[in-house]
Amino acid sequence: MNSFRLIAFLLMLIFVSCQVYKGEREAVLPDLPAPPNHNPIFLTDIKDVSSHTLKDPKVVVSRVDAKTGDKVKMHIHFFDQNSFYMTGAAAGEWLKKWCKGTIVTNGVEIPVEKMTIRESNIKDRKPLAIALVMDHSGSMGEERAYSCQDAAIELINSLKQGDALSIIKYDGRVSLETPLTTSKSILLSGLKRNGLEGFGGMTAVSDAIDLGIQEISKADNGMQRVVIVFTDGYDNSSKFSVNDVVTKANNSNVSICAIDFGYGINKGFMEQYSYGTNGMYHHIYKKDEFKLAFEDMYKRYEYFYVVEFEQPDYGDHKFTLSLCLKDSVIQDSVIFNNLPDIGFINLLQVYFDTDKANIKSESSKAIKKVAKMMKLYPTMAIELRGHTDNSNRTGDPNYNFKLSQSRADAVKQALIKEGIGDNRINAVGFGEQKPIDSNDTPEGKAKNRRTEFVILRK
């Protein structure tokens, strides 16, 4: 009997893994039981670790920001078996229990030095601008469509003051149902709880995410921008590629939190969005998990621990974090790549003598790191960009332009000495033309005096 059930279950998996189409509509995929090992963690409540008895605690690395600064930043969640988030574990004696961090690179494991941990909660976070992007292709069916619409209504009702939301539905076409707004009444009146009415066609995931990015890019710069998107199948209709959309998201400071539903998914496809944009990922199988997944992703932006450490060399890494409790050590690991994306502007930690192009000795580490990256990718080409503040004690109006060009050229020569070909490096000076902060304060001037690099090709 057990063998018969196993065979029947496998046959069902084969059936739902095949994309079945009826003209321009997708066939409804059946509801199937979740796999036996399906045990997702959804954040449902907050408990203080000092007054709560732990039962089967877990550490989860939820998000990784490894491409936007001189440090890797991990967002960590500490749960017990009831999906309670444990707050208060980054102070006093509890802080000492975060006992170890390691990185494995090219098979070599090294301890993470100078690792810091702190806790962030809703009082600390910026307001959120969220685009909720919902699959309404034919394979979803009416029941699942209603379930995700009900989950969206609950998310709207749970929004904190100052947070904004937009609602996007898609099949083979993409529709903005409710523009970005902080008004719950507008959101509730704009969201149509009507199953697949007006939809039910093919699936254009990437195009839908692209519209979500466009919509939340209208938000104030002080808001965090997040796309929450789910699908139950394959992208078979988009004109945009994953790389197109991930690049657009990163350039717009948007994180994409992706959800796969059921068995008929394109394995690994949605994870490209979440892992490529410092987002989160869930794979769910039950209709009632739409509500749990939406709520979980929203709450994980409210409460989390931040683990930070210095950037390792560019490339693939496996990071493991350990929390040493009285009777056990709990761990979680994540694989990340900190190689910057093509076109992304990266700050290069090089320093110069005042009003000169002489590179200071403390710049050596940053230069060697870029050289090592370029040796790892032999066809890579970069552009070095020199910038100054608006100070100019000379009578030459082109002084800052010439100084920035000399500094960019100096960094280029340093990379050439490290064995990088001249034809792979373009050096450009912009003078004071592209400030990133005000020149009215010493702090702003310091930020504007900078050297950057951009990867032109890999």
C-alpha positions in Angstrom: 0.0 0.0 0.0 2.8 2.4 0.8 4.5 1.7 -2.5 1.2 2.3 -4.3 0.7 5.7 -2.6 4.3 6.7 -3.4 3.8 5.8 -7.1 0.5 7.7 -7.2 2.1 10.7 -5.5 5.0 10.7 -8.0 2.6 10.5 -10.9 0.7 13.5 -9.6 4.0 15.4 -9.4 4.8 14.6 -13.0 1.4 15.7 -14.0 1.5 19.1 -12.4 5.2 19.7 -13.4 4.1 19.8 -17.0 2.7 23.1 -18.2 -0.6 22.4 -19.9 -2.2 25.2 -22.0 -5.6 25.6 -23.6 -5.1 28.1 -26.3 -4.0 31.3 -24.6 -5.2 30.1 -21.2 -3.4 27.8 -18.7 -5.0 24.8 -17.3 -5.9 24.9 -13.6 -3.3 23.0 -11.5 -4.9 20.7 -8.9 -4.4 21.1 -5.1 -2.0 18.5 -3.8 -0.7 17.8 -0.3 2.4 19.6 0.7 5.6 17.4 0.8 6.1 15.5 4.1 9.1 17.7 5.0 7.3 21.0 4.4 7.7 22.9 7.6 8.1 26.7 6.8 8.8 29.3 9.5 6.4 32.2 9.4 6.9 35.0 11.9 3.6 35.3 13.8 4.4 37.0 17.1 7.2 38.7 19.1 8.5 37.3 22.4 11.3 38.5 24.8 14.0 35.9 24.9 14.7 36.7 28.6 11.2 35.7 29.7 10.4 32.9 27.2 11.2 29.2 27.4 12.8 28.2 24.1 11.7 25.0 22.3 13.6 23.9 19.3 15.1 27.4 18.5 16.3 28.3 15.0 18.5 30.9 13.5 17.6 32.0 10.0 19.6 34.2 7.6 16.7 36.0 5.9 18.5 38.6 3.7 22.0 39.3 2.6 23.3 42.7 1.5 26.8 42.0 0.1 27.0 44.4 -2.8 26.3 47.9 -1.6 29.0 48.8 0.9 32.3 48.1 2.5 30.7 45.6 4.8 28.5 42.5 4.3 25.2 43.0 6.1 23.1 40.0 7.1 19.5 40.3 8.4 19.0 37.5 10.9 15.9 36.1 12.6 15.9 34.1 15.8 12.8 31.9 16.2 11.5 29.2 18.5 9.4 26.3 17.3 6.1 28.3 17.4 7.4 30.8 14.9 7.8 33.4 17.6 10.6 36.0 16.9 12.9 36.2 19.9 13.7 39.8 20.7 16.4 41.0 23.2 19.2 38.6 22.1 21.7 41.3 21.2 22.3 42.7 24.6 23.9 41.6 27.9 24.8 38.0 28.3 22.8 37.1 25.2 25.2 39.1 23.0 28.0 36.7 24.0 26.0 33.7 22.8 26.5 34.7 19.1 29.7 32.7 19.3 31.0 32.2 15.8 30.8 33.3 12.2 32.8 31.5 9.4 33.2 32.0 5.7 34.2 29.3 3.2 35.8 30.5 0.0 37.2 28.1 -2.6 37.0 25.3 0.0 39.0 27.2 2.6 37.2 28.1 5.9 38.2 31.1 7.9 36.7 32.8 10.9 34.9 36.1 10.5 36.8 38.7 12.4 35.3 41.9 13.9 31.8 40.6 13.4 29.2 42.9 15.1 25.5 42.2 15.9 22.7 44.5 16.8 19.0 44.4 16.9 16.6 46.5 14.9 12.9 46.8 15.5 9.9 48.7 14.1 10.9 51.9 15.9 14.2 51.9 13.9 13.0 51.1 10.5 12.1 53.5 7.7 8.5 53.4 6.2 7.9 50.8 3.6 6.7 51.2 0.0 5.5 47.8 -1.1 4.2 46.6 -4.5 2.2 43.4 -4.0 2.4 41.5 -7.3 -0.1 38.7 -7.6 -0.2 35.9 -10.1 -3.7 35.6 -11.7 -2.8 33.2 -14.5 -5.1 30.4 -15.5 -3.2 27.7 -13.5 -4.1 29.5 -10.2 -7.8 28.7 -10.5 -10.6 30.6 -8.8 -10.1 29.2 -5.3 -6.4 30.1 -5.0 -7.1 33.5 -6.6 -9.7 34.3 -3.9 -7.3 33.0 -1.2 -4.5 35.4 -2.3 -7.0 38.3 -2.6 -8.1 37.6 0.9 -4.5 37.5 2.1 -3.9 40.9 0.4 -6.9 42.4 2.3 -5.4 41.2 5.6 -2.1 42.7 4.6 -3.8 46.0 3.9 -5.5 46.0 7.2 -2.2 45.3 9.0 -0.3 48.2 7.4 1.5 50.5 9.9 1.0 54.2 9.6 3.3 55.7 7.0 3.7 52.5 5.0 2.4 52.5 1.4 1.2 49.7 -0.8 0.2 49.2 -4.4 -1.6 46.2 -5.9 -0.7 44.6 -9.2 -2.3 41.6 -10.8 -0.9 39.7 -13.8 -1.3 36.8 -16.1 0.1 37.3 -19.6 -0.7 41.0 -19.2 0.1 43.2 -16.2 -2.5 45.5 -14.5 -1.9 48.1 -11.8 -5.1 47.7 -9.8 -4.3 50.2 -7.1 -1.5 52.8 -7.3 0.9 53.3 -4.4 -0.9 54.9 -1.5 -0.8 55.0 2.3 -4.6 55.0 2.5 -6.2 51.7 3.6 -9.6 52.8 2.4 -8.3 53.5 -1.1 -6.5 50.2 -1.2 -9.5 48.2 0.1 -11.9 49.9 -2.4 -9.4 49.4 -5.3 -8.7 45.7 -4.7 -11.2 43.6 -6.6 -12.1 40.4 -4.8 -13.3 38.7 -7.9 -11.2 35.5 -8.5 -9.8 35.3 -12.0 -12.3 37.7 -13.6 -10.6 39.5 -16.4 -7.5 37.3 -16.1 -6.7 33.6 -16.4 -4.3 33.7 -19.3 -0.5 33.0 -19.5 2.2 34.1 -17.0 4.4 37.2 -17.3 6.3 37.3 -13.9 9.2 39.5 -15.0 7.0 42.1 -16.6 4.8 42.2 -13.5 7.9 42.8 -11.3 9.1 45.5 -13.6 5.8 47.4 -13.2 6.1 46.9 -9.4 9.5 48.5 -9.5 8.2 51.4 -11.5 5.3 52.0 -9.1 7.3 52.0 -5.9 10.1 54.0 -7.4 7.6 56.9 -7.1 8.0 56.6 -3.3 9.9 59.1 -1.2 13.6 58.5 -1.1 13.4 58.0 2.6 11.2 54.9 2.2 12.4 51.3 1.8 11.2 49.9 -1.5 10.0 46.3 -1.6 8.3 44.1 -4.2 6.4 41.0 -2.9 5.6 38.7 -5.8 4.4 35.2 -6.1 3.8 32.7 -8.9 2.6 29.1 -9.2 4.4 28.3 -12.5 6.7 29.3 -15.3 7.2 32.8 -16.8 6.0 32.2 -20.4 5.1 35.6 -21.6 7.5 38.3 -20.4 9.4 40.6 -22.7 11.9 41.5 -19.9 14.6 39.1 -18.7 15.6 38.3 -15.1 18.8 40.2 -15.5 17.0 43.2 -16.9 14.7 43.4 -13.9 17.3 42.6 -11.2 19.5 45.3 -12.6 16.6 47.8 -12.6 15.7 46.8 -9.1 19.2 47.3 -7.8 19.6 50.6 -9.5 16.2 51.7 -8.0 17.1 50.4 -4.4 14.3 47.9 -4.6 14.4 44.5 -2.8 12.3 41.7 -4.3 10.7 39.1 -2.0 9.7 36.1 -4.0 7.2 33.3 -3.3 6.8 30.1 -5.2 3.5 28.2 -4.9 3.0 24.5 -5.4 4.7 21.9 -7.5 4.5 23.3 -11.0 7.2 25.9 -10.4 10.4 26.8 -12.4 12.8 25.8 -9.7 15.4 28.4 -8.9 13.8 31.1 -11.1 12.1 33.2 -8.4 15.2 32.8 -6.1 17.2 34.7 -8.7 15.0 37.7 -7.9 15.2 37.5 -4.1 18.9 36.6 -3.8 19.9 39.1 -6.5 18.2 42.1 -4.8 18.7 41.5 -1.0 15.2 40.1 -0.7 13.5 37.0 1.0 12.2 33.8 -0.5 9.4 31.3 0.5 8.1 28.2 -1.2 4.5 27.5 -0.1 2.0 24.8 -0.9 -1.2 25.6 0.9 -3.8 28.3 0.1 -3.8 29.5 3.7 -0.1 30.1 3.5 -0.6 33.1 1.3 -1.7 35.1 4.3 1.1 33.7 6.5 3.8 34.4 3.8 2.6 38.0 3.2 2.5 38.7 7.0 5.9 37.0 7.5 7.7 39.1 4.9 6.1 42.3 6.2 7.0 41.6 9.8 10.6 40.5 9.0 11.2 44.1 7.9 10.0 45.2 11.4 12.2 43.0 13.6 15.6 41.5 12.8 19.2 41.3 13.9 21.9 42.7 11.8 25.3 40.9 11.6 28.0 42.9 9.9 31.6 42.1 8.9 34.2 43.3 6.5 33.8 42.4 2.8 35.8 39.4 1.8 37.4 39.2 -1.7 34.9 39.3 -4.5 33.3 35.9 -5.5 31.3 33.1 -4.1 31.2 32.5 -0.4 29.4 30.4 2.2 28.7 32.1 5.5 27.7 30.2 8.6 26.5 31.9 11.8 26.4 30.0 15.2 24.4 30.8 18.3 25.8 28.9 21.3 23.1 28.0 23.8 23.4 26.2 27.1 22.8 22.7 25.7 23.2 23.1 21.9 24.7 25.2 19.1 22.2 26.3 16.4 23.4 27.5 13.0 22.3 28.7 9.7 24.3 29.0 6.5 23.8 31.1 3.3 25.7 31.2 0.0 26.3 34.7 -1.4 28.2 36.4 -4.1 29.6 39.9 -3.5 30.7 40.6 -7.1 29.2 43.9 -8.1 26.6 43.9 -10.9 27.5 45.4 -14.3 26.8 49.1 -14.3 26.6 49.4 -10.5 28.7 52.2 -8.9 31.0 50.9 -6.2 33.0 53.0 -3.8 36.7 52.3 -3.9 38.5 52.8 -0.5 41.5 54.6 -1.8 43.0 57.8 -0.2 45.2 60.6 -1.4 47.3 63.4 0.0 45.5 66.7 0.0 45.3 68.3 -3.4 47.6 65.6 -4.8 47.3 62.3 -6.8 49.7 60.4 -4.5 47.9 57.2 -3.3 48.3 56.6 0.4 49.6 53.3 1.6 46.4 52.3 3.4 44.7 52.1 -0.1 46.8 49.0 -1.0 44.2 46.5 0.3 41.3 48.0 -1.8 43.5 48.1 -5.0 44.7 44.5 -4.5 41.1 43.4 -4.0 39.9 44.9 -7.3 43.0 43.4 -9.1 42.2 40.0 -7.7 38.6 40.3 -8.9 39.8 41.2 -12.4 42.2 38.3 -12.5 39.3 36.0 -11.5 37.3 37.3 -14.4 39.9 37.7 -17.3 37.4 39.4 -19.7 36.2 41.9 -17.1 36.6 45.6 -17.9 36.0 48.5 -15.5 35.8 52.2 -15.4 37.5 54.2 -12.6 35.8 57.4 -11.7 37.5 60.2 -9.8 35.5 62.9 -8.0 36.3 66.0 -5.9 34.3 68.4 -3.7 33.9 72.0 -4.8 37.0 73.4 -3.0 39.4 75.2 -5.3 42.1 77.5 -3.9 43.6 78.2 -7.4 42.5 80.5 -10.1 42.1 77.6 -12.6 38.4 76.7 -13.2 39.5 73.3 -14.5 41.6 72.4 -11.4 39.2 69.9 -9.8 38.6 68.2 -13.1 42.3 67.8 -13.7 42.9 66.6 -10.1 40.1 64.0 -10.3 41.5 62.7 -13.6 45.0 62.5 -12.2 43.7 60.5 -9.2 41.7 58.1 -11.5 44.9 57.7 -13.6 46.9 57.0 -10.5 44.6 54.1 -9.5 44.7 52.8 -13.0 48.5 52.7 -12.9 48.3 50.9 -9.5 46.1 48.2 -11.0 48.4 47.8 -14.0 51.3 47.2 -11.6 49.2 44.4 -10.1 49.1 42.8 -13.5 45.9 44.1 -15.0 46.0 45.0 -18.7 45.8 48.7 -19.7 43.0 48.0 -22.2 40.7 46.7 -19.4 40.7 49.9 -17.4 39.1 53.2 -18.4 39.9 56.2 -16.1 37.6 59.2 -16.1 37.7 62.4 -13.9 34.5 64.2 -13.2 35.8 66.9 -10.9 33.0 68.4 -8.8 30.3 67.7 -11.3 28.7 64.7 -9.6 28.3 65.4 -5.8 26.5 62.8 -3.7 26.1 65.1 -0.7 26.1 68.8 0.2 29.3 70.7 -0.2 28.2 73.0 2.6 29.5 70.8 5.4 32.8 69.0 6.0 31.0 65.7 6.2 29.4 66.3 2.8 32.7 67.4 1.2 34.3 64.2 2.5 31.7 62.0 0.8 32.1 63.9 -2.4 35.9 63.4 -2.5 35.8 59.8 -3.7 36.9 57.2 -6.2 34.5 54.7 -7.7 34.6 51.8 -10.1 32.0 50.4 -12.4 32.1 47.0 -14.1 31.5 47.6 -17.8 31.6 43.9 -18.8 32.3 40.5 -17.2 
